[in-house]
């Protein structure tokens, strides 16, 4: 299992690191979806190549999310037990 923490108020350096991590697992940031909120940028990611074109909507990663790659899919990790919602 591989994980990546998408920080709140992510910088350009954070974005480049996420893009490298995703590419290493066959995923990419969807450049057509741009969202910025009070806690920082959110990104939508999708598989590189064909799968996303077949109706797969992609995955929205919000500020502060931890993303997991399980060898097949990328998903947002469940919040730890007892974590306060922010």
URDA-V345776 format. One line per field, one symbol per residue. ss: DSSP state (H for helix, E for strand, L for the rest). psi: psi as a letter, one per 20 degrees, with the letter a starting at -180 (. if undefined). burial: # if it has 9 or more other C-alpha atoms within 8 Angstrom, else .. A space follows every 50 residues. Layout:
# URDA-V345776
ss=???
psi=???
burial=???
This chain:
# URDA-V345776
ss=LEEEELLLLLLHHHHHHHHHHHHLLLEEEEEEEEEEELLEEEEEEEELLL HHHHLLLLEEELLLLEEEELLLLEEELLLLLLLLLL
psi=pqqpooqqlqrhggghgghggghijkrqpoiiopppahiaqqqpqrqpch ghikiphappoqpiqppqpjigqprpqqqqpippp.
burial=...#.###.#...##..##.###...####...#.....#########.. ##.....##.###.#####....#.#..........
